[in-house]
Amino acid sequence: MEILEKRYMSVLELIKLMHCSDKYPQFNNSIITNLRSRQALTFDEDSCKFVSTNKDDLMKNILSHRTSDVEDILDENKEDVPNKTQLAVEDIIDILSDIDNKQNTNYVKEYTENAMIAIYNDKDRLSITKKQNEITE
């Protein structure tokens, strides 16, 4: 419910909770080390290592999954969510789900950049975790 109460920022808050905290370590699998670079690091389960990946594709993937998660959270809690909150969350889900919508291109770009910055700002904590994983291998 706390995520849904963030309304238009609910997807971003879920990204921060899942990808930028110790609460869900299984999602601490992406590191952005440079905002200007086209590359990011993501954990590859097959090789048990962080590997380079396209940052834009990574962010689209994260945004898509967390948008879907927020939609599921809303569906599960619809009776308990105030109408104004429900409408705002449905609106952000619609905006972020339709990335080809030309009317919201700038909004989606800015939202994605904010998510990218959140993951970038968490790089030091994840880099330490990455190094600890490499030591234990």
N, C-alpha and C positions, 0 to 999 in steps of 0.2 A: 504493500500500500504506500510506503514511503516513496518508492520509485514513481508510482503513478501520480502522487501529489506534486511532483516536479513538473507535471504537465508537458510543456513543449521541450523541456530539458530532460525528460524521463529516459530517453535512449542514451543520451550522453552520460547521465548519472549511472545508468546500468553498465555502460562501458567502463566508467571509472571504478565502479564496485567490483566488476568481474575481472577486468584486465589490469587494474592498477592498485590492487590491494592484496593482502595476504589471505583474505577471506575465502577466495576460490583459487588456490594455487594452480589447479589444472588449466586455468585460462591465462596464467601468466606466461604466455608462450610467444609473445611478440615484443621486439625491441626496436624502437626507432632511435637511431644514434645521431642522425643529422636531418634536420627538417628540409634542407635543400636537395639532398640526395634522392634519387628515384628508388633507392634500395632500402630495405629493412631486414631485420633478422626475425625468423620464425622458427619455432622448434619443430624439427622433423622427427616424428616418433620412430620411423624405420631406422634411421641412423643414430637416434638419440643425441642429436647435435642441433645447434642453431645453424640455420642455413640462410643464405641471402634469398630474398624474394622481392618482387615488385611492390613498392610501398602503396601505390594507388590500388592495386588489386587486393592487397591485404586489408586496406581500410574499407573498401567496398564490401569485402567479405565480413569483416567485423560489424560494420554498420547494418548490413543485411540480417545477420544472425541476431544481433541485439534488438533490432526493430521487431523481428519476428517474436523474440522473447517477450518484449513489452506488450505486443499484441496478445500473446498467450496469457500474460499476467492480467491484462485488462479483461479478457474473456472469462477468466476464472473468478474475477472479483467484481463483475459488472453491477451486481446488486448493492454492493457496499461503496461504490464510487459515486461521488456527487456528479450530477449531470454536467456541470461546467467543466469539471476535470475530465470526465469521459469524452466530451466533445473535443477538448484540446488534445488529449492523447490520441484520439482517432485521427485528428487532423495531422499531427506530426507523423503518425504511422503512414497515412496516405501520402504525405509529402516525401518521406524518405523511401517509401516502397516504390514510388514511381520516379526513378532517377532520370528518366528521359523527358520528364515534364519540363518544358522550356520555361514555364512561368516561375518555377521554383529553383532553377539551376543555381543561382547565386546563393540562395538560402541553404541548399544541400551542400554546396561547396564550402560555405562557412561552417556549417555543422560538422562536416567531415574534418575540416582543419582543426576545429576545437577538439574533436576526438583524437586526432593525430597529436596535437599538442599535449593532451592529457597522457597519452602513452609515451611520448617523448620525455615529458617531465618525470616519468616513473623509471626512466632508463637506468639510473644509478642502482636502484633497488634490484631490478631485474638483472643487471650486469653482475652484481654480487652473487645472485642466485645461479646465474649461468656459470660463473667461475667455480662455485662450490660443486656444481654438477660435474664439471670437467675434472675436478680434483678427485671425486669419488669414483670416476670411471676406471 
